[in-house]
Structures are given as structure tokens and as C-alpha cells.
Amino acid sequence: MGRLGAALIWPMALLAGARGSLFPWVPVAIGTGVGLWFGLPGEPGIPAYSVAILLVLAAFSLRIAAPEIVHPLAIAVGCLALGFLFAGARAHLQAAPVLEHRYYGPLTGRVIEIDRSASDALRLMLDNVVLDGISPAETPDRVRISLHGDDSYIPDPGDVVMATASLAPPEGPSEPGGYDFARNAFFQRLGAVGYTRAPVVLWQEADGAAQAIGRLRRSLSASIMARVPGDSGAFAAGVMTGDRSGLSLEAVESLRDSSLAHLLAISGMNLAFLIGFVFTLVRYGLALVPPLALRVNTKKLAALISFGVALFYLLLSGSNVATERAFVMITVMLGAVLFDRRALTLRSVALAAVVLLLLQPESLLDPGFQMSFAATTALIAGFGAVESHTLARRLPRLTMPILTLVLSSLIGGIATAPYAAAHFNRFTDYGFVANLLTVPVMGAVVMPAGAMAALLAPFGLSALPLWVMQLGCEWILFVAARVSALEGAVTMIPAPSAFVLPVLTLAGIWQIAVAGRLRWLGLVPALIALGLWVVTPRPVLLVAASGSLAGLAGPEGRALSSGAGDGFTAENWLQNDGDIADQKQAAARAGFSGAKAARDFTLDGMQGRVLSGKTAAEQAVSAGCNGAGLLIVAGWVETKDPACLMLDRRLLARSGAVAFWPEGSGWRLQPARRTGRIWAPGKPLSEAERYLQRPEQRVAATGNAAGPTQ
């Protein structure tokens, strides 16, 4: 055997020698397959799925017939192919009609969810939708509308309502590589979003068991908020029922800027607090009854009852993705108790990740999935290391609760910080302190008091636990308000390139799952990824899909062509730049000049103009390029001036937002919309539209555009 053969055999022998401790790598392999499926530039066809099936069969065969040294590699390849297959299957099972064009007219639908938008508008999710002039086969399964008019009437889940609404298909990324709302909406079977300025009217009240859980949730929330006033009551209702529609925008922003928003979300920590309290209450309550305690395994009975409570809590909270993920993790841990296994191990977390990745492969891209598993994995590994350390054994028992609190906040904060920074472009400087002050109150006061209030409510004795819960919620909101108001409470972080988070994740898993000195090799890719994050470039020019907004990078930060309109897009651009300014502040920066409807700018010697307003298309036809090399038009232009590159709304509707990158002596245009995927089906493109799909196309830096014939 030569050196090459020995070099190939060595890692396989190393893996075979680690049998019994490799299961945490199974979700990594499955997740890699899921990530490959989502990362493809086009929709995979039958040949790709056939290869994946053959790989799964081959891996199964090798696992049975091949020598043991090959087993780990075979399982890894099989899991990767399995992740690819399950991602494709899930996407096709979730496929539902998506609105193909803008719609304004009557809308009828059944309310299935009520929440609030980022602008604090009440928002309704509807199913059983009927749209005037659109056939049932083309009507979206679900529609979401924000109420911008009179919201004095708030329907109950299950009510059938009518409104005159303006709808549009879910938008794609606000820039290339950005958050893809259209993809996220596709997996929720959400086919249209919009708003209404007219009052929503009741067409038919909820009948029978329709949305019974939703109505129960609304009823419990209203009962809590009636007894606990203000944001404290809304916070209490949010953590107990998942209904956060009563919380003010100011409170939501304070929780976010103090790194306490996770307390409001019904996720792993909230469910763990609740189930931990119920498990302890049932187990030790039964122990107080000797005849029962001597005949029944109280530990396993407590686990069964806790599972029932967790299932009810899942249904009551609306079964959102975060709660479903937490429920799976809790179920795995309670199952470990039933089978006399350790509940908190890397294997149990890995098993929960496997279940979620196979049932909901799209959750891999969800920030909540990444942050919750990062925190849980790091906490298990961190406390395992602490327990094995001799210093921890010598500490007085009374110091252990304090040590546990500090370490859990520190480890969880460090583990989730890269994901929070990458997805939300912010680092909360005092988040560690805020969590130290509030997490114990959440676990020891708010959730237990809420559980006791639920138990005592049928007997009319819920007043005292609700009062205790109110005190805890008031403390949490007080800390959030004070911490978020501190100078420098939030540091904005630029968005990283696409591969940074995967590399950091693999490096972190390597550090935790690999034993011995080899684990320190994980520091190398982690440091490289962090270094490249710092130098990740940002587009020099960004153009919104509407054509009404452009953003030009400058010495003060990105300047925007308008201080209003396309607010979501503007906010995303600035956040991805790591810029704390708002849209009005960015619009006041130097970079654009001229009238409001015709904003001029210079792109490294090339003149550009943004035409907006109702007459934008008419201006483009009548005046043409008028000396500009780039014309951005917020309208559909039928006759284009060939002397410049003209990005009108027709072209941008197909390409999505566009980023300009310097390359050589010109500019490379990158479209945001990835046509050809199941959530963004492609259609035949004209020659002008193909322009933005070909990376080799360039725009000259000085002079007219080198574009296609239009």
C-alpha cells in the first residue's frame, strides 16, 4: 500500500475507531444534503433524485456487506442523499397556488391566525379563500392581510370574513442572497400577502369545532389581558398561548434590542421551563402519596403527563415552527426518561435534529432552528466539561445555582451570537446582563405562576398566580426597556457571505464532537470564516424590485434615493450594511440629487437616474436616456431608448432586486430572484430579461450600457 492509499485509509480507520460516538454527525450529514438541495441554481429533476436514491441503496448495502471500516463513510453518504430526497419531497408536498399578479377586489376567507406586523398593524391569516375572477385552482390556499383601516372589529379564529383587499405574490429577496420571503411563504402554503384599508366585516361566525383551539387561545389571551393590564398582560398572554397581538410595538422593540425577544417566543426554553415545572410538580406530588408512590414509577408517570401537557401547549400556541421544534426536542428527552436513558445528551439533541430535518427540511434555514440547536448543543457540552472539572467539584453547593445561571447565559449567548448577527445584523451589547436579570424570573416565577393559574382557573382561584405572573412580566419588560435605552445597546453587524455560517457551524460541531487534540483543528476554519466575514464586500448600487428605490454606497454609508416607500427593502439594505440609520436618515446623505421624481447619481463616472411616481414610464419614453448610461424606471416602458440600460418594472418583476458589483472597467449585474426553483418558477425570458440572468453581461463604467437589444 502506497502513501496515497495509507492517506485514504487513515481517516476511515479513525472514523471506524470512533464508532458509538458518531451519531451527532448524522444530522450534520442530513443537513448537508438539505442545504445542497436548497443551494441548487435550478430545480433538480428525475436524474438527480434517481442518483440520490441509488446512493441511499448503495449506502444501505455497504452497511450490511462491506467491512466495518467503510460503514461510517457509507452512512454519511446515505444520510446526505436522504436529506436531499426529503427536501425535494417536502417541497412538492407543500406546493400550492401562488397569486401570479397583483389583485384588488373582494376577498372572503376563514381566519386561522391573528398577529401583528412589523409596523404594528393587526394581521389576519385566512384559508378557504375566495377571490373575485380567480378560479379555485388558481386561488392561493392561504392569504395574509394587514388591517390599515378601522380595526375596531377583531374576528375570532374560525370566523369567515369579507374585505376589499390589495394583494400581491410574496416578494423575493430584497437583494441577492438576502432573506427570501417568497421561499418561506411557499413552505407555509401562503400564496398572497397584502392589506385592506376598508373595514373587515363578519360574513359567518365560526361553526362547531372549526378552529376550536384557535378560539380557545383567543379566549384565554383575552382573559389574561383582562386581569393583567397593559403590556404585562400581553406579554403573559404571549408566553402562555402564543398570542402576541396585544403587545405594543415599543415593547417588542425593547425586547429585541435587549436580547430578550426569545423569552416571548414559545420555543425550547419556555417549553422546558413549563415542562420542568410540571414534571417536578407531578413527580414530587405523587411522592407525597405513599401508597401510590410505592406501586407506581412516579418518574415515568410524570414524564407521560408532561408529554400530554407539552402536546396541549403545542396545539394551544398555534403549532408554529419554533414550538414544533421545541416539542420534538422535549418529546425526545421525555422518551429518554421513559426508557431509562439520560435526557440531556448530544445523542438526544442529534435525534431531535434528525426528526425535524426529515419532517421539515426547510427549518434548516430558519434562524430559530440554528440558534436553538446551537445553544442546546453548546450547553450540554459546556456543562459536561464543567462537571468533569475538579474545580467545579470543590465549589460549595450554595454557589452552584449562581454558577449555573452565569454559565448558561454566557455559553448560550456565545453559541447563538454568530447566528443572531448573521440573520438580524445586530449584536446586543448588554444582552448577557439582561438575560442574567430576567431568565431566572422567567423560569422560577412567570412560567410556574402561569401553569398554576391554568390549574386553578376552573376553581376560580387564578387571581393570586396571575398577580405573581404579572410581577414577573413587569420586571422583564422593565429590564428590557432600561437595557435597550442604554447608549450602545445595539451594535450593527454587516451580513456575511453565504458560506460563513455553514463553516462556523461545522467548526463548532467539530470542537464539541471530536475528542482529543484533533478538536482544536476546528479553530482554523472558524477563524478563517470570521476573518472573511469582516471583509465581506457589499454591492455598490442596489435597485429595488419596484424600481422606485435605489441605494448607493458612499463614505457616510448607503445613500437612498427616497426617504419613503419600499420601507422593508430599505430597512434590509441598511441592516445588511451594518448601518443603524433609518430610511429618512439614509435619504439625507450625499449621493442623489434632483427632483423627487427624477433622482440623479453618478456610478464611477457613469450617470444614472431613478424615475419614480405615476409619470415615471411617460418620462422614460418622452425624455429617453437624456445622457444617462443607466435608467431605473418605476413603471412599465414599452418603447426603450437603446442608448442606455433601462431597468423598468417589467424587467425587475422577473429579475427581482438587482445588485451592481465593480468588475474590471465596468459593472456586473446580479439579480436577486432565482428563477427555476419550485417556489420561484421560471418562465420563458425575452432577450432583455435574459440580460440580468447572465453573469457575463457587463455595464460600461463610463458611457452607455453594453446591454442587449431591447
N, C-alpha and C positions, 0 to 999 in steps of 0.2 A: 504493500500500500504506500503510495507516494505521499508527499506533503499535502497535496491538494485533497486527496482522499481523507487524510487524517484531519485536515481542517474542516471538512464537511461532517465527519463522523463525530468530532468532539462536541459541538453544540447539541447534537441529537442524543449523545450519551449523557450529557449534562441534564437535559430535559427528562430523559428516562430515569435518571437517578433521583429526580425531584418528584416522582410520582407520589400522589397523595396530597401534594400541596399546590397542584397546578389548576385546581378548579376555578380560582379567582380570575384566571386568564380566559375562561370560556366566554363570559360576557364581553370581554375585550375583542375576541375574535368575531363574535356575532355582531358587535357594534361596528367593527371594521367593515364587515360585509354590508351592513345597513348604510354606513357612510359612503361606501363605494357606489351603492345604488343611487343615493341622493346626489352624489357628485358627478354623475354621468352628464355629458353635454346634451344627450338626446335620450329618448325613451328606449330602453332595451327591448329587443324583440324575442321571438321564439328561440333563435340560436343561442342568445345569451342565457336565457333561462334553462335551455337544454344542457348547456355546459355546466351550469350550477347544479342541476340535478345529477349529472354524471359525477361531479366532484363529491357530492354527498354520498352517492352509492359507492364510489371508489374508497372514500374515507371509511365507510362502514365495513367494507370488505377487508381493507387493510387492518382495521382494528381487530378483526376476527382472525385473519390468516397470517398477517405479517409478523415479523419478530417484534418484541416489545420495544426495541429501540426506535421503531418507526411510529409507534402509537401516538405519542404527543403531537407529532407533526401532522399525522393523518386527522386527528381530532380537530386541530386548529384549522386546517383547510376545510374540513367538513362544516365546522361552525361558521366560518367566513361565508361559505356558499349558502348555508342555511339562512344567515342574516340577509343576504342578497335576495333570496327567494321570498322570505317572509315580508320584506319591504315591498316587493312588487305585488305580492298577493294582497297585502293590506291596502295599497293604493287603489287597486282595481275594485276591491270590495267597497271602498269608501266613495268611489266615483259617483257623482250626482250632477244634475244640470247646473250650469253656471250662466247667469244672465250675460248675453252677448253684447248688449248695447245699453245705453242709458234709457231709463224709463221714468216717466212722470205720469201718475194717474192713480186710480183707486187701488187699494191694497186690502185684502182680507186675510187674516191668519189667526192661528191659535197661539196664545202667549205660553212659552215654555220656560222663559228665564227673564229676570229683571235685574239690571245692574246699572252702573253709571259709566259714562265715557270719560276719557282723559280730560275733557273740558267741563266735566261735572254735569253733563246733560243726562237725564234719565234715558235708559236704553232698553228696548224690548227685543227679545229673540222670538221669532214666530216660525211655526211649522204649519202644515196643511195650508200652504199659501195659494191664493188665487190672485192673478194679475190680469187686468183687462187687456184682451187682444193677444195674450200669450197662451199657447196651448199647454195643457197639463204636462206633456212630455218635455217641454222646454222650460217649465216653471221651476225655479230653484226649490229644493227641499226645505231649506231654511233661509230666512231673511232677517236681518238685524237693522232696526231703525232707531235713531236718536230723536227724542222729542224736544224740538226747539221752540215750540209754541206753548200753549196752555197745557200744563201737566197736573192740573188740579185733580183730574181723574186718573188714578193709578190702577190698572186692571190687576186681577189676581191670575196666577198661573192657571191655565185651563180655559180662561175666558177667550172667546172669539171676538176680535176687534176689527174695526174698519178705520182706514185713514187714507188721506191723499198724500202720497209719498213720492219723493225723488230718490231713485235707486240707481246703482251702478255696479258693475262687476267689482269684486275685491281687487284692490290695487296690488301691483307687484312691488319690488324693492324700490326705495326712493333713490338708490344709486347702485351701481354694480357691486355685487357681493353683500349688499345690505339685507336687513330683515325682510323676508318675503312673506308679506301678509296673505297674498293670494295662495301660497302653498299651505300656510297654516289654516286658512279658511277652508281649503279643499278637504283637508282631513277632518274638519268639523262638519262637512256637508253644508257649509254656509255658501250659498250661491249668489248673494247680493247684499249690499250694505247701502244705507242711505239715511234720510232724515225726513221729518214732516214738520211743517210749521202750523198745520191745522190741528185742531183738537182730535184726539183719538176717541172714538165712540164705541160703546159696547154693542155688539151685534147679537151675541148669545152667551149666556152665563155658562160656567164650567158645569159639565154634567157628570154625575156618577163618580167613577174613580179616575176620571181624566185629570192628570197632573195632581193627584191627591197628595203626593209627597211635597210637590211644589207649593200647594196651598197650605199644607201644614207648616212648611218652612216660613212662609209669609206671615202666618198667624202667630207662630212662636216669636218671630222677629218683632212683630207689632206689639206683642205682649211684653217683651223685654224692654223695648224702647218706651212703652207707656209707663213702666215702673222705674226705668233708669233714664233720665232725660239727657238730651244733648248728644255730643259725640261719644261720651262714655257708653251710653246705651247702644248707639250704633256700632261701636267697637265690640261691645259684649255680644250683640246680635251677630256680628260678623264672625267672631271666633266660635260661636255655638251653632250657627245654622248656615254659615257661608253667605248670608245675605248682607252685602256691604253697601247696598244702595243708599242707606241713610247717612253714611259718613261724609262729612264735608270735604271739599277739595283741599282746604287748608290743612286738615288733619292728615289726609292721605299724603300730602307733600312733606309734612313734618316727619311722618313715619318713614318715608322713603329716604329723606335726607339725613336721617339719624341711624340708618341701617336697621330699622325696627319693622319694616314692612312685612318681614317674614312672620312676625307674630300674628298678623291679621290673616294671612293666608292659611287655609286649613291644609297643612302639609304634614310632613313627618314629625316635626317637633310637637305641634298641637295635638296630633293624634296620639303620640307617645305619652304626653302629659296626661291626657284623658284616660287612655287605656292603663297606664301605670297606676293611676288613682283607683280606677275600677278594680283592677287585678288585686291591688293591695287591700281594698275595702272588702272585697268578696272573700279573699283567702283568709284574712285575719278575722273577719266577721264570722266565718264558718268555724274557725278555730275556737271561738268563744262558746260553741255548742258542742260539748264533749261527745255525746252520743253520735252526732253526725261526723265530727272530725275523726273519730276512731274507725269509722266504716267507709269513709269516702276520701279519695285523694283530693284534698281541697285545692292543691296547686293546679291540677289538671281541670278541675271543675271551674276554677277561677279563669283559666285560660279559655274554656269554652264560652263562658258568659261574656268574657271580654271580647271574644270574636263576634258574638251577637251584637254587642254594643258598637263595635267598630263598623260592622255592616250597616247598622241603622244610621250611624253618624255619616257614613259614606253616602247613603241614599238621601239623608236629610240635607246634606250640604250641596246637593246638586250633582254629585259624581263628576266633578271637574277633574282634569288631568292630574293636578297636584295631589288631590285627595285620593284618587285611584292609585297613584304611585305609592302614597303613604300606606294605603290599605294593603297593598300587596306585600310591602315590607313588614307590616305588623302581622299579617297572616303567616308569613314565613317564620317569624320569630315565635308566635304563639304555637305554631306547628312544632317547632323545635322543643318547646316546653312539653307538649303532649307526648312527644317521642323521647323524652328524657335526654335532650341534647342541649348544649349551650345556645341560648337565644341570640346573643350578640357575638358573632364571629364573622370573619371575612367570607366564609362559605355561605352563611345565611344572606349576607348582603349581595354576594355574587348570584345566588339563586334568585333573589328578588329582581335583580337587574336582568337576568335571563328571561324571566317571566314577562317583564314589562317590554323588553326589546322584541320578543316574539309576538306579543299581543298588540303592542302599539309601537312599531319601529320608529314612527315619526317623533316619538318622545326623546330620541337621542339628540335631536336638535333643539330641544326645549331647555331654556336656562334653568328652570326648576329641577328638571331631571339631573342635569350636570351638577348643580350646586348641592342638591340633597345627597346624591351618592358620593360626591367629593367629601362633604362634611362627615357623613356616616362612616365612610371608609377610613378617613383620617382620624376620627375619634376612636374607633376600635383599635387601630394600630397604635395611636398615641398613648391611650390608656393601658394597652398591653405592654408597651415599653416602660411606662411608669410603674406598673405593678411589679415588673421583673427587676426594677432598680432597687438596690439595697437602701438608698436614701429614703425612698418612699415608705419602706417598712419601718423605719426608725421614727418617722414623724408621729406626733401624738394623734390619737383618734379624733380629738376635737378639731384639729386643723384640716381633716380630710374633706369636709363639705366645702370649706373655703377653697382648698386646692382644686377640688373637682370643678367648682364654678369657674375659677380663673382659667384653668387649663382647657375646659370645654369651650369657653368663649374664645380663647386665644387660638386653639387648634382649629375650631370651626371657622373662625374669621380668616385665618391664613389659607385654609383649604379652599374657601369659596371666593376669596378676593380676586383671583385672576378671572374667574367666570363672570363675576359681577362687573368687573372693569371692562371686560370684552363685550358683554351684551348690553350693559347700561351706561358704559363710558363714564363711570364715576367711582371714586373711592371715598367712602365716608370716613373722614379722619378720626372722628370720635366715636365710631361705631362700636369699638371694643368697650369703651366706658359705658355707652348707652345700653349695651347688652348685659354688662355686668349688673347694672342697676335695675334691669327690668325682667330678664329671663327668670330669675328666682321667683319674682312676684307672679309671673305668668304660670309657672309650674306649681307653685305652692299655694297661690291664692285664687287666681282667675279661673283656671280650668277646674280645680276641685269644687270651688263655690258654684260654678255653672252646673257641674254634674249633680251636686246636692240640690240645687234649685230645681233641676229637672225631676229628681226623685221625689221631692217634697211637694211639687206643684199640684199633683192630684189631691193632696190633703189640705191645700190652701196654706201651706207653710213655707212658701218660697221667698217671702219678703226678706228674711234675715240673710240667707245666702246670696240673694241678689244685691243686697246692700254691701255685703263683703266684696262681691264681684265688682260692684261699682267703684269701690275704693281702689281696687287693684287696677281697673281700667283707667281711672283718673290719674293714677301715678304714672302709668305707662305713657299716656298722652302728654302729661306734664313733662316727663323726661324727654320725650320726642320733640316737643316744642322748644324746650330750652337748648337741647343739644343742636338741633337744626338751625337755631338762631345764632350760634356761635360763629365768629369770624373764621373763615377757612374750614367750615364744617364739611364741605364737599370739594374734592379735587377732581377736575375733569380729566379723563384719560382718552387719548386717541384710539380709534378702532385698530385692532391688529390685522395682519393678513390672515388668510383663511387657514393656513396650516399651523399657526401658533398654538391655538388651544389644543388640537389633537396631539401635538408634540409634547406640550406641557402635561397633558393627561397621561400619556404613555410613560413619560418620565416619572410622574408621581406614582403611578401604579408599580413601576419597576422598583422604586425606592421602598415601597411597602411590601410587595410580594416576593421580592428576591432576597434570599438570605446571604449572609457573609459579606465579604469585601466587594463582591460584584455589584451590590446595590448602589454603591457610590458612583458607578458609571452613569446612573440616571441623572446625575447633576450636569453632565456635559450637554446633552440635548436641551435640558431645561434652561441652562444659561444661554445657549445659542438662541433658543426661541425668545427669551426675554430681551436679548440684545437686538434681535431683528424686529421685535415689537417696537422698540424705541425709535428705530429708523424707518418704520413703515411709511412710505410716501402717501400723500393724499392727492386726489385729482386737482389739477389747476383750475379747471372750469367744470361745473356741474349744471345740467339743464334738466328741469323737471319735466315729467311726462305730459303735463298740461301745456307746456310751452310758455307759461305765464311767469316763470321764476327761473333765474339763473344765479349761480353763486361763483364768484371769482376770488381765488386765493390771493391775499395781499399781505403786506407787512404787519397790519393790525389784526389779521385774521381774515376769515372769509367774508367778503362784502356781498350782500344780496341786492338784487335788482328791485325788490319791492319789500315794503315793511308790513304787508298784509297779504293774505291769500296763500294757499298751499302751505298752511301752517305746520302740518305734520311733516311734510317734506323738509321744510326749512329747519325745523327742530332736529330732525335726524341728521341733516348735513352738519349742523353746528356741533351736535353731540359727538358724531364720529370724528370731527376735527379735534375733539377735546376742548371745545370752546364753550365757556359758560354764558356767553352773551345770548340774548333773545333775538327774535327776528327784527324788531324795530331797531335795536342797537346795531345789529349787523348791517341793516339797510342804510344806516347813517355813516358807515365807513366809506372811505375813498375807494373808487373803483368804477362806479357807474355815474353817468351824468345825463342831462337832458330831461325832457318832459316825462311825466309819469307813464304815458302810454308808449313812449319810444326811448328806451334807455340805451345809451351808447357805452361801449367799453373797448379796451384795447387788450388783445391777447398776444403779447410778444410781437408787436408790430402789425398784427392783423386786426383790422377794425371789425367790431361786432355790434349788433343791435338786437334788442329784445322788444318786440312789438306785442303789446297786450291790450286788453279791453275789447269791446264789442266790434270795433272797426279794424282790428289787427289784420285780418285777411285782406280787407279792402286796401289798407295802406301798403301791404306787401305787393299787391297787384298793380296799384297805381304808381308807386314810387320805385318798385323793384329793389335791387340791392343798394343803389344810390351810394356806391363807393365802399360798401361793406363787403368783407370776404365771408362773413358768417351772419345769417339772419335767422333769428329764433322767433317764431310766429305762434301766438296763442289762438290759432284758427286754422281752418282747412283752406289751403290755397290751391286752386285748380290750375292756374297758369303761373309757372315759376320762371323767374329770371335765371338763366343758366350762368350768369356771371358770378354767382356766389353759391355757397352751400346753404340751402334753406331747410331748416328743421321746423316743419309745421306740425300741427296737431295730428294730422292723418298719419304722418311718418312716425311721430313719437308714440302714437297709440299702439303701434306694432312693436316698436323697439323698447318702449319704456323710457325711463330717465337715461341720460347719456353723460358719460364722463370723458373729459379731454385729458390726455396724457402727453407730455412732451416726448418726442421721439425723433432723433436726428435733427433735421432742419424743419420739421413740421409737427403735426399733432396726430396722435392715434385716438380714434373714437371707439369707446366701449359701451355697448348697450346694456341696460340693466336686465331687461326681460329675456329670460332663457326660453325661447320658443322650442317646441318639440317635446316638452315633458307633459305628463298626463294632467298636471294642474295648470299648464300654460300651453295648450295645444297650438301648434303652428299651422299657419295657412300659407298657400302659395304667395310669395312675395314678388312685388314688382321690382324692376331693376333699381329704382331709387331706394326701396325699402331694403333690398339686399345689401346696400351700401353699409348700413350700420351692423350688418351681420358678418362682415368680412374684416377680420383684424388687419389685413394687409392694406386696407384703404387708409389714406392719409389726407390731411388738410394742410396746405402750404401755410407756413408761418407768416409769410409776407406776400400778400396779394390775394388773389381769388382762390376759391376752393377747387381742389382737384377732384371733384366729385363726378358721379355718373351723369349720363344724360337723363334729364328729368322731363 
